[in-house]
Amino acid sequence: MELVVTALPWTILGIAILIVVVTLLQQSDASLGSAFGGGADSSLHRTRRGFEKFLFILTIILGILFAGLVILSLVLKTS
């Protein structure tokens, strides 16, 4: 149990870094015009294929894993 408590912060840090890297690798069609409402209809429904879909799903999985490990860390610290 002590190993889990020791390794958990490092695991959370590693997943956080992976989330940042995977998010930055995703393509973005957002430009300055879309920030002000222009081109909203083209960016709402977009089909992700191939590597872009893999990165999208990986980001979701890493986010869920990150949230779960943070909650686990809080539970272990309070008990």
Residue pairs with C-beta under 8 A, 6 or more apart in sequence:
4 76
5 76
8 69
8 72
8 73
8 76
9 73
11 69
12 66
12 69
12 70
12 73
15 62
15 65
15 66
15 69
16 66
18 62
19 59
19 62
19 63
19 66
22 55
22 58
22 59
22 62
23 59
25 55
26 52
26 55
26 56
26 59
27 52
29 42
29 43
29 46
30 43
31 39
33 39
34 40
34 43
48 56
